[in-house]
Amino acid sequence: MTEQDIKQTIFQLLKKIAPDTEPEKLKPDDDIRRTLEIDSFDALQFVVALDAHFGIETPEADYGKIATLRQLISYIMKQKK
């Protein structure tokens, strides 16, 4: 799975959870929640959807490590190894 594949999946999941957002406008170092104005409930739903899609488990302690698009892609790639 490439970075681009992961990025596309992230965008698709964000659109499902927060349909009024435009995730494709995110820059690599933008804070996802702040930039897209996603509340904490939707953020949690997003992490659950990511975990289910990629077959990983993101502990709550790691949430701070996945705040930006770059961090999230890197985190998923490491978890998938």
Backbone atoms as SQL, in Angstrom:
CREATE TABLE atoms (id INTEGER PRIMARY KEY, chain TEXT, resi INTEGER, resn TEXT, atom TEXT, x REAL, y REAL, z REAL);
INSERT INTO atoms VALUES
  (1, 'A', 1, 'MET', 'N', 0.852, -1.182, 0.000),
  (2, 'A', 1, 'MET', 'CA', 0.000, 0.000, 0.000),
  (3, 'A', 1, 'MET', 'C', 0.898, 1.247, 0.000),
  (4, 'A', 2, 'THR', 'N', 0.658, 2.134, -0.931),
  (5, 'A', 2, 'THR', 'CA', 1.480, 3.338, -1.059),
  (6, 'A', 2, 'THR', 'C', 0.924, 4.482, -0.212),
  (7, 'A', 3, 'GLU', 'N', 1.754, 5.523, -0.063),
  (8, 'A', 3, 'GLU', 'CA', 1.294, 6.717, 0.647),
  (9, 'A', 3, 'GLU', 'C', 0.058, 7.301, -0.020),
  (10, 'A', 4, 'GLN', 'N', 0.060, 7.304, -1.345),
  (11, 'A', 4, 'GLN', 'CA', -1.071, 7.860, -2.096),
  (12, 'A', 4, 'GLN', 'C', -2.348, 7.058, -1.843),
  (13, 'A', 5, 'ASP', 'N', -2.227, 5.721, -1.780),
  (14, 'A', 5, 'ASP', 'CA', -3.387, 4.869, -1.485),
  (15, 'A', 5, 'ASP', 'C', -3.950, 5.200, -0.103),
  (16, 'A', 6, 'ILE', 'N', -3.045, 5.333, 0.866),
  (17, 'A', 6, 'ILE', 'CA', -3.466, 5.646, 2.232),
  (18, 'A', 6, 'ILE', 'C', -4.142, 7.013, 2.270),
  (19, 'A', 7, 'LYS', 'N', -3.535, 7.980, 1.601),
  (20, 'A', 7, 'LYS', 'CA', -4.088, 9.343, 1.564),
  (21, 'A', 7, 'LYS', 'C', -5.503, 9.338, 0.971),
  (22, 'A', 8, 'GLN', 'N', -5.689, 8.626, -0.122),
  (23, 'A', 8, 'GLN', 'CA', -7.012, 8.560, -0.756),
  (24, 'A', 8, 'GLN', 'C', -8.032, 7.930, 0.184),
  (25, 'A', 9, 'THR', 'N', -7.627, 6.877, 0.890),
  (26, 'A', 9, 'THR', 'CA', -8.528, 6.219, 1.835),
  (27, 'A', 9, 'THR', 'C', -8.884, 7.164, 2.978),
  (28, 'A', 10, 'ILE', 'N', -7.893, 7.895, 3.484),
  (29, 'A', 10, 'ILE', 'CA', -8.138, 8.879, 4.550),
  (30, 'A', 10, 'ILE', 'C', -9.180, 9.887, 4.083),
  (31, 'A', 11, 'PHE', 'N', -9.016, 10.414, 2.877),
  (32, 'A', 11, 'PHE', 'CA', -9.963, 11.398, 2.342),
  (33, 'A', 11, 'PHE', 'C', -11.366, 10.806, 2.224),
  (34, 'A', 12, 'GLN', 'N', -11.453, 9.568, 1.737),
  (35, 'A', 12, 'GLN', 'CA', -12.760, 8.920, 1.585),
  (36, 'A', 12, 'GLN', 'C', -13.445, 8.736, 2.930),
  (37, 'A', 13, 'LEU', 'N', -12.682, 8.294, 3.931),
  (38, 'A', 13, 'LEU', 'CA', -13.263, 8.086, 5.257),
  (39, 'A', 13, 'LEU', 'C', -13.679, 9.410, 5.900),
  (40, 'A', 14, 'LEU', 'N', -12.861, 10.435, 5.711),
  (41, 'A', 14, 'LEU', 'CA', -13.227, 11.759, 6.240),
  (42, 'A', 14, 'LEU', 'C', -14.517, 12.257, 5.610),
  (43, 'A', 15, 'LYS', 'N', -14.683, 12.059, 4.308),
  (44, 'A', 15, 'LYS', 'CA', -15.910, 12.508, 3.624),
  (45, 'A', 15, 'LYS', 'C', -17.139, 11.756, 4.127),
  (46, 'A', 16, 'LYS', 'N', -16.970, 10.476, 4.469),
  (47, 'A', 16, 'LYS', 'CA', -18.096, 9.705, 5.002),
  (48, 'A', 16, 'LYS', 'C', -18.506, 10.221, 6.378),
  (49, 'A', 17, 'ILE', 'N', -17.514, 10.528, 7.202),
  (50, 'A', 17, 'ILE', 'CA', -17.782, 10.927, 8.576),
  (51, 'A', 17, 'ILE', 'C', -18.176, 12.400, 8.680),
  (52, 'A', 18, 'ALA', 'N', -17.543, 13.222, 7.876),
  (53, 'A', 18, 'ALA', 'CA', -17.823, 14.662, 7.888),
  (54, 'A', 18, 'ALA', 'C', -18.056, 15.122, 6.445),
  (55, 'A', 19, 'PRO', 'N', -19.238, 14.850, 5.907),
  (56, 'A', 19, 'PRO', 'CA', -19.512, 15.105, 4.488),
  (57, 'A', 19, 'PRO', 'C', -19.409, 16.562, 4.051),
  (58, 'A', 20, 'ASP', 'N', -19.498, 17.490, 4.976),
  (59, 'A', 20, 'ASP', 'CA', -19.426, 18.904, 4.609),
  (60, 'A', 20, 'ASP', 'C', -17.995, 19.425, 4.509),
  (61, 'A', 21, 'THR', 'N', -17.018, 18.562, 4.741),
  (62, 'A', 21, 'THR', 'CA', -15.614, 18.983, 4.712),
  (63, 'A', 21, 'THR', 'C', -14.993, 18.755, 3.336),
  (64, 'A', 22, 'GLU', 'N', -13.834, 19.338, 3.142),
  (65, 'A', 22, 'GLU', 'CA', -13.082, 19.159, 1.904),
  (66, 'A', 22, 'GLU', 'C', -11.673, 18.670, 2.255),
  (67, 'A', 23, 'PRO', 'N', -11.544, 17.373, 2.598),
  (68, 'A', 23, 'PRO', 'CA', -10.252, 16.850, 3.034),
  (69, 'A', 23, 'PRO', 'C', -9.154, 16.954, 1.982),
  (70, 'A', 24, 'GLU', 'N', -9.529, 16.968, 0.714),
  (71, 'A', 24, 'GLU', 'CA', -8.521, 17.049, -0.358),
  (72, 'A', 24, 'GLU', 'C', -7.742, 18.370, -0.324),
  (73, 'A', 25, 'LYS', 'N', -8.235, 19.339, 0.431),
  (74, 'A', 25, 'LYS', 'CA', -7.529, 20.620, 0.550),
  (75, 'A', 25, 'LYS', 'C', -6.507, 20.616, 1.689),
  (76, 'A', 26, 'LEU', 'N', -6.466, 19.516, 2.452),
  (77, 'A', 26, 'LEU', 'CA', -5.509, 19.429, 3.552),
  (78, 'A', 26, 'LEU', 'C', -4.077, 19.438, 3.037),
  (79, 'A', 27, 'LYS', 'N', -3.241, 20.213, 3.695),
  (80, 'A', 27, 'LYS', 'CA', -1.816, 20.193, 3.411),
  (81, 'A', 27, 'LYS', 'C', -1.181, 19.194, 4.374),
  (82, 'A', 28, 'PRO', 'N', 0.003, 18.668, 4.051),
  (83, 'A', 28, 'PRO', 'CA', 0.604, 17.611, 4.886),
  (84, 'A', 28, 'PRO', 'C', 0.720, 17.941, 6.372),
  (85, 'A', 29, 'ASP', 'N', 0.984, 19.200, 6.719),
  (86, 'A', 29, 'ASP', 'CA', 1.181, 19.538, 8.126),
  (87, 'A', 29, 'ASP', 'C', 0.003, 20.266, 8.769),
  (88, 'A', 30, 'ASP', 'N', -1.137, 20.284, 8.090),
  (89, 'A', 30, 'ASP', 'CA', -2.353, 20.859, 8.675),
  (90, 'A', 30, 'ASP', 'C', -2.888, 19.917, 9.754),
  (91, 'A', 31, 'ASP', 'N', -3.361, 20.495, 10.848),
  (92, 'A', 31, 'ASP', 'CA', -4.043, 19.718, 11.873),
  (93, 'A', 31, 'ASP', 'C', -5.408, 19.330, 11.291),
  (94, 'A', 32, 'ILE', 'N', -5.654, 18.053, 11.173),
  (95, 'A', 32, 'ILE', 'CA', -6.865, 17.563, 10.506),
  (96, 'A', 32, 'ILE', 'C', -8.129, 18.073, 11.194),
  (97, 'A', 33, 'ARG', 'N', -8.210, 17.893, 12.510),
  (98, 'A', 33, 'ARG', 'CA', -9.428, 18.314, 13.232),
  (99, 'A', 33, 'ARG', 'C', -9.652, 19.802, 13.147),
  (100, 'A', 34, 'ARG', 'N', -8.604, 20.575, 13.374),
  (101, 'A', 34, 'ARG', 'CA', -8.748, 22.034, 13.385),
  (102, 'A', 34, 'ARG', 'C', -9.073, 22.556, 11.988),
  (103, 'A', 35, 'THR', 'N', -8.340, 22.077, 10.988),
  (104, 'A', 35, 'THR', 'CA', -8.520, 22.576, 9.629),
  (105, 'A', 35, 'THR', 'C', -9.911, 22.250, 9.082),
  (106, 'A', 36, 'LEU', 'N', -10.376, 21.034, 9.342),
  (107, 'A', 36, 'LEU', 'CA', -11.682, 20.616, 8.824),
  (108, 'A', 36, 'LEU', 'C', -12.820, 20.889, 9.809),
  (109, 'A', 37, 'GLU', 'N', -12.473, 21.437, 10.987),
  (110, 'A', 37, 'GLU', 'CA', -13.456, 21.739, 12.024),
  (111, 'A', 37, 'GLU', 'C', -14.290, 20.511, 12.392),
  (112, 'A', 38, 'ILE', 'N', -13.584, 19.436, 12.700),
  (113, 'A', 38, 'ILE', 'CA', -14.228, 18.172, 13.084),
  (114, 'A', 38, 'ILE', 'C', -14.301, 18.115, 14.606),
  (115, 'A', 39, 'ASP', 'N', -15.479, 17.808, 15.129),
  (116, 'A', 39, 'ASP', 'CA', -15.618, 17.724, 16.585),
  (117, 'A', 39, 'ASP', 'C', -15.024, 16.411, 17.103),
  (118, 'A', 40, 'SER', 'N', -14.952, 16.292, 18.413),
  (119, 'A', 40, 'SER', 'CA', -14.289, 15.133, 19.017),
  (120, 'A', 40, 'SER', 'C', -15.012, 13.824, 18.711),
  (121, 'A', 41, 'PHE', 'N', -16.336, 13.859, 18.637),
  (122, 'A', 41, 'PHE', 'CA', -17.081, 12.634, 18.313),
  (123, 'A', 41, 'PHE', 'C', -16.746, 12.160, 16.907),
  (124, 'A', 42, 'ASP', 'N', -16.762, 13.074, 15.930),
  (125, 'A', 42, 'ASP', 'CA', -16.424, 12.698, 14.556),
  (126, 'A', 42, 'ASP', 'C', -14.969, 12.258, 14.456),
  (127, 'A', 43, 'ALA', 'N', -14.091, 12.874, 15.231),
  (128, 'A', 43, 'ALA', 'CA', -12.678, 12.485, 15.223),
  (129, 'A', 43, 'ALA', 'C', -12.531, 11.044, 15.713),
  (130, 'A', 44, 'LEU', 'N', -13.266, 10.705, 16.749),
  (131, 'A', 44, 'LEU', 'CA', -13.223, 9.338, 17.267),
  (132, 'A', 44, 'LEU', 'C', -13.790, 8.359, 16.239),
  (133, 'A', 45, 'GLN', 'N', -14.888, 8.728, 15.614),
  (134, 'A', 45, 'GLN', 'CA', -15.476, 7.883, 14.563),
  (135, 'A', 45, 'GLN', 'C', -14.479, 7.664, 13.424),
  (136, 'A', 46, 'PHE', 'N', -13.727, 8.701, 13.101),
  (137, 'A', 46, 'PHE', 'CA', -12.718, 8.626, 12.046),
  (138, 'A', 46, 'PHE', 'C', -11.623, 7.630, 12.417),
  (139, 'A', 47, 'VAL', 'N', -11.138, 7.690, 13.648),
  (140, 'A', 47, 'VAL', 'CA', -10.091, 6.763, 14.085),
  (141, 'A', 47, 'VAL', 'C', -10.614, 5.328, 14.065),
  (142, 'A', 48, 'VAL', 'N', -11.836, 5.125, 14.510),
  (143, 'A', 48, 'VAL', 'CA', -12.443, 3.791, 14.495),
  (144, 'A', 48, 'VAL', 'C', -12.552, 3.283, 13.052),
  (145, 'A', 49, 'ALA', 'N', -12.963, 4.149, 12.138),
  (146, 'A', 49, 'ALA', 'CA', -13.076, 3.767, 10.720),
  (147, 'A', 49, 'ALA', 'C', -11.704, 3.432, 10.132),
  (148, 'A', 50, 'LEU', 'N', -10.693, 4.222, 10.484),
  (149, 'A', 50, 'LEU', 'CA', -9.334, 3.937, 10.014),
  (150, 'A', 50, 'LEU', 'C', -8.864, 2.574, 10.508),
  (151, 'A', 51, 'ASP', 'N', -9.070, 2.334, 11.801),
  (152, 'A', 51, 'ASP', 'CA', -8.658, 1.059, 12.384),
  (153, 'A', 51, 'ASP', 'C', -9.333, -0.111, 11.670),
  (154, 'A', 52, 'ALA', 'N', -10.628, 0.007, 11.447),
  (155, 'A', 52, 'ALA', 'CA', -11.375, -1.057, 10.784),
  (156, 'A', 52, 'ALA', 'C', -10.888, -1.258, 9.353),
  (157, 'A', 53, 'HIS', 'N', -10.689, -0.186, 8.639),
  (158, 'A', 53, 'HIS', 'CA', -10.282, -0.282, 7.235),
  (159, 'A', 53, 'HIS', 'C', -8.880, -0.875, 7.088),
  (160, 'A', 54, 'PHE', 'N', -7.950, -0.388, 7.901),
  (161, 'A', 54, 'PHE', 'CA', -6.556, -0.812, 7.751),
  (162, 'A', 54, 'PHE', 'C', -6.190, -2.011, 8.616),
  (163, 'A', 55, 'GLY', 'N', -7.113, -2.475, 9.455),
  (164, 'A', 55, 'GLY', 'CA', -6.827, -3.632, 10.301),
  (165, 'A', 55, 'GLY', 'C', -5.775, -3.339, 11.353),
  (166, 'A', 56, 'ILE', 'N', -5.831, -2.139, 11.910),
  (167, 'A', 56, 'ILE', 'CA', -4.882, -1.747, 12.952),
  (168, 'A', 56, 'ILE', 'C', -5.663, -1.372, 14.202),
  (169, 'A', 57, 'GLU', 'N', -4.939, -1.128, 15.288),
  (170, 'A', 57, 'GLU', 'CA', -5.585, -0.655, 16.508),
  (171, 'A', 57, 'GLU', 'C', -4.803, 0.549, 17.009),
  (172, 'A', 58, 'THR', 'N', -5.457, 1.683, 17.047),
  (173, 'A', 58, 'THR', 'CA', -4.816, 2.922, 17.486),
  (174, 'A', 58, 'THR', 'C', -5.210, 3.189, 18.935),
  (175, 'A', 59, 'PRO', 'N', -4.264, 3.010, 19.865),
  (176, 'A', 59, 'PRO', 'CA', -4.598, 3.292, 21.260),
  (177, 'A', 59, 'PRO', 'C', -4.794, 4.790, 21.477),
  (178, 'A', 60, 'GLU', 'N', -5.604, 5.125, 22.456),
  (179, 'A', 60, 'GLU', 'CA', -5.894, 6.532, 22.739),
  (180, 'A', 60, 'GLU', 'C', -4.610, 7.328, 22.983),
  (181, 'A', 61, 'ALA', 'N', -3.600, 6.688, 23.544),
  (182, 'A', 61, 'ALA', 'CA', -2.319, 7.355, 23.825),
  (183, 'A', 61, 'ALA', 'C', -1.632, 7.832, 22.542),
  (184, 'A', 62, 'ASP', 'N', -1.980, 7.228, 21.396),
  (185, 'A', 62, 'ASP', 'CA', -1.362, 7.594, 20.120),
  (186, 'A', 62, 'ASP', 'C', -2.125, 8.676, 19.357),
  (187, 'A', 63, 'TYR', 'N', -3.277, 9.100, 19.840),
  (188, 'A', 63, 'TYR', 'CA', -4.078, 10.083, 19.106),
  (189, 'A', 63, 'TYR', 'C', -3.302, 11.355, 18.803),
  (190, 'A', 64, 'GLY', 'N', -2.447, 11.786, 19.711),
  (191, 'A', 64, 'GLY', 'CA', -1.640, 12.985, 19.491),
  (192, 'A', 64, 'GLY', 'C', -0.593, 12.811, 18.404),
  (193, 'A', 65, 'LYS', 'N', -0.295, 11.558, 18.072),
  (194, 'A', 65, 'LYS', 'CA', 0.712, 11.261, 17.045),
  (195, 'A', 65, 'LYS', 'C', 0.127, 11.280, 15.638),
  (196, 'A', 66, 'ILE', 'N', -1.183, 11.446, 15.533),
  (197, 'A', 66, 'ILE', 'CA', -1.843, 11.387, 14.222),
  (198, 'A', 66, 'ILE', 'C', -2.668, 12.640, 13.954),
  (199, 'A', 67, 'ALA', 'N', -2.195, 13.776, 14.419),
  (200, 'A', 67, 'ALA', 'CA', -2.947, 15.026, 14.284),
  (201, 'A', 67, 'ALA', 'C', -2.912, 15.595, 12.874),
  (202, 'A', 68, 'THR', 'N', -1.782, 15.427, 12.169),
  (203, 'A', 68, 'THR', 'CA', -1.656, 15.986, 10.823),
  (204, 'A', 68, 'THR', 'C', -1.756, 14.881, 9.779),
  (205, 'A', 69, 'LEU', 'N', -1.983, 15.267, 8.561),
  (206, 'A', 69, 'LEU', 'CA', -2.063, 14.297, 7.470),
  (207, 'A', 69, 'LEU', 'C', -0.751, 13.524, 7.344),
  (208, 'A', 70, 'ARG', 'N', 0.379, 14.235, 7.413),
  (209, 'A', 70, 'ARG', 'CA', 1.689, 13.585, 7.312),
  (210, 'A', 70, 'ARG', 'C', 1.880, 12.561, 8.439),
  (211, 'A', 71, 'GLN', 'N', 1.550, 12.960, 9.670),
  (212, 'A', 71, 'GLN', 'CA', 1.692, 12.061, 10.810),
  (213, 'A', 71, 'GLN', 'C', 0.798, 10.835, 10.661),
  (214, 'A', 72, 'LEU', 'N', -0.416, 11.046, 10.207),
  (215, 'A', 72, 'LEU', 'CA', -1.374, 9.957, 10.075),
  (216, 'A', 72, 'LEU', 'C', -0.911, 8.948, 9.020),
  (217, 'A', 73, 'ILE', 'N', -0.474, 9.426, 7.880),
  (218, 'A', 73, 'ILE', 'CA', 0.010, 8.525, 6.824),
  (219, 'A', 73, 'ILE', 'C', 1.209, 7.724, 7.321),
  (220, 'A', 74, 'SER', 'N', 2.151, 8.404, 7.967),
  (221, 'A', 74, 'SER', 'CA', 3.338, 7.743, 8.508),
  (222, 'A', 74, 'SER', 'C', 2.953, 6.695, 9.549),
  (223, 'A', 75, 'TYR', 'N', 2.033, 7.040, 10.426),
  (224, 'A', 75, 'TYR', 'CA', 1.578, 6.130, 11.480),
  (225, 'A', 75, 'TYR', 'C', 0.965, 4.869, 10.872),
  (226, 'A', 76, 'ILE', 'N', 0.094, 5.041, 9.899),
  (227, 'A', 76, 'ILE', 'CA', -0.560, 3.890, 9.265),
  (228, 'A', 76, 'ILE', 'C', 0.474, 3.017, 8.564),
  (229, 'A', 77, 'MET', 'N', 1.413, 3.637, 7.870),
  (230, 'A', 77, 'MET', 'CA', 2.442, 2.852, 7.162),
  (231, 'A', 77, 'MET', 'C', 3.277, 2.030, 8.155),
  (232, 'A', 78, 'LYS', 'N', 3.599, 2.598, 9.301),
  (233, 'A', 78, 'LYS', 'CA', 4.365, 1.862, 10.314),
  (234, 'A', 78, 'LYS', 'C', 3.546, 0.715, 10.899),
  (235, 'A', 79, 'GLN', 'N', 2.259, 0.960, 11.128),
  (236, 'A', 79, 'GLN', 'CA', 1.398, -0.068, 11.700),
  (237, 'A', 79, 'GLN', 'C', 1.163, -1.241, 10.738),
  (238, 'A', 80, 'LYS', 'N', 1.220, -0.954, 9.450),
  (239, 'A', 80, 'LYS', 'CA', 0.952, -1.975, 8.428),
  (240, 'A', 80, 'LYS', 'C', 2.166, -2.860, 8.140),
  (241, 'A', 81, 'LYS', 'N', 3.339, -2.503, 8.674),
  (242, 'A', 81, 'LYS', 'CA', 4.550, -3.310, 8.416),
  (243, 'A', 81, 'LYS', 'C', 4.514, -4.610, 9.158);
